[in-house]
């Protein structure tokens, strides 16, 4: 049973390492996302400039557009932090599972 538990937790740890390598944003990916974000915001600003007086709801829509733009901006920088935090929690769960499996192995079977 020890080989199977070590194998199972080892596979889980390998999977967590693979996820960390695949999911986390590299600096070049982050730069690309920031460039696309800046282009979107410039496009939005240009549209607001041209359509500001077109409808009375256009200035009021800034109350929705600006918070969404800020959330998008902050999510680019906070994504790695949140993912690392989630991966640490998952690694802690794998460690707890490994400890529980060791305790089950050490306990004598109840008759």
Buried (B, 14 or more C-beta within 10 A) or exposed (E): EEEEBEEBBEEBBEEBEEBBEEEBBEEEEBEEBEEEBEEEBEEBEEEBEEEEEEEEEBEEEEEEBEEEBEEEBEEBEEBBEEBEEEBEEBBEEBEEBBEEBBEEEEEEEEE
